[in-house]
Amino acid sequence: MYHYTEFDRQFVKLRAAQHRDQLERWQKGQLADDEFRPLRLQNGWYVQRYAPMLRVAVPYGEISSKQLSVLATIAKDYDQPEEALFAKAQEQQDLLPGKSPKLIKGYGHFTTRQNVQFNWIPLSKSADVMDLLATVDMHGIQTSGNCIRNITTDELAGVAVDEVVDPRPYAEILRQWSTLHPEFAFLPRKFKIAITGASEDRAAIGWHDVGLQLVKDVKGEIGFKVWVGGGMGRTPVIGTLIREFLPWQQIMNFLEAVVRVYNRWGRRDNIYKARIKILVKAEGQRYIDEVEAEFNDIVNKDGGPHTITQAEFDRVAACFVAPEMTERVEISNNANLNDPAFLRWLKQNVVAHQNPGLRAVSLSFKRLGLAPGDATAEQLEASAKLVAKYSRGEARVTHSQNLVLPWVDETHLFDLWQEAKALGLASPNIGLLNDMIACPGGDYCALANARAIPVAAAISERYQDLDELDDLGPIDLHISGCINSCGHHHSGHIGILGVDKDGKEWYQVTLGGSDGSELSGPAGPGKVVGPSFSASEVPEVIEAVINKYLELRLPTQQGDHGRNEYFIETLRRAGQDAFKTAANSARHPEPALA
């Protein structure tokens, strides 16, 4: 992991002190709400449906056991609203139609952007929380606002067997460049960068404002492929490839040009047309030409002020060397190595590693009774202990709202499985139907049109049989509570979008989306199957779609050992029409008029 310098630590502490001063002035009435709002947002403090929400930055998803332990403390001691507020929120929740899990407090939430959120911390305690975060080099800087947000990457960065170049040093250098960049503090809209260094795209780079892929040319030189203008929301767009190969030393200079041209010409008159994807789509080659001209000016006229030197790269890269191997210890109970449940977990939650003696292990945070990605204070603390014990003190928050332990000795897998199982974190469901992505939706978010958590819960309850899930194979199911697409519904093999229809919750279903991974194929949005469905219809719609898949799937070629087609393969071969008909057959008839 990157090790903060004394300068880094002082910077974060001063930022926390600045927030405390702003908070106290607001509490005394010396700062109006409209003046305090942009200041708190710059540190990740939102105000949501019932209470404030804090978004904590986890740069490129990398997090230490000590940091997880502090997040557990925040959940236990600070994510605790006043009883009257919580009771009122639950009372309002109970009035909503349909089945919904009870609101919970004292927990953190892993997001699809590799951050961690808290939903109940009172603003009056926000400065104390920022001080606590600073003790482990954490903060909420630029997790909100029209700026360059948290830079994300592959959760297997540095350990993936298909990795060409480790993206983490570059992600850290870009984080430092973008943090409080004076020119880019007030962009037309938020700006998101994703980076991968592997042959398979596990970072969904095509869906980002800027997507970066580290590659090597025929001479073995390292550089970047650069995509610009991707995004979800109301207008789903896949980024445009504007550079086939950019020398790695120039990446900050080039991004300076990309964002500067956007800052100059991006729309500020319409929030729905303000993302860079709209500018790139409207201007096309003209935008690309202006970026190249700006880049040439930066390099030739200004002398390339952000060119990365080898010395600086080496300084940062030194933080990302593989941890030392400890002496290997045999599994405590070899007699259980053939336990069917353990073998199922190995198959689903454990992947190969660059080091043949190690494995990367996923802890599943998809459990009945809790929303996808939710972790109670007790689970956060227990996870911190597992990370310290089995993964050299380091974990990764994933895009799919789970936690990866990237440095697990293969001889410790059985012990880890037993401990994770006791905590309820060893469900062998990674990549399967109930390993779904879902945003907090209308249960918490003030922007949501509909709730996502009850829909996720209803589908999960229906699909709990492990043999059935294994037979269905990998299926990406993504749920968003509104068109802002925090649940990435556009990229799901099955996507569910909450919409407002005459003041009621309805849900639009899409099929065939892709995040750009090897399984899913080239990144692209799913297609809508028809008019929206009521909340009670959605689980039946999903079941109808799944049953149609089972009816239509075929065995694959013998080279694949006779497996059945995956859902996305059947959908693309058979086409949308049969699935669309199946989905709409689950629609409930309109009640007859009296």
Beta strands, then each sheet from edge to edge (+ up, - down):
strand 1: 45-47
strand 2: 52-56
strand 3: 62-64
strand 4: 107-110
strand 5: 116-118
strand 6: 152-153
strand 7: 193-196
strand 8: 210-216
strand 9: 222-228
strand 10: 240-247
strand 11: 350-351
strand 12: 358-363
strand 13: 374-376
strand 14: 394-397
strand 15: 403-409
strand 16: 437-438
strand 17: 477-480
strand 18: 494-501
strand 19: 504-511
strand 20: 527-528
strand 21: 533-534
sheet 1: 1+ 2- 5+ 4- 13+
sheet 2: 3+ 14- 15+ 12- 11+
sheet 3: 6+ 7+ 8+ 9- 10+
sheet 4: 16+ 17+ 18+ 19- 20+
sheet 5: 16+ 17+ 18+ 19- 21+
end
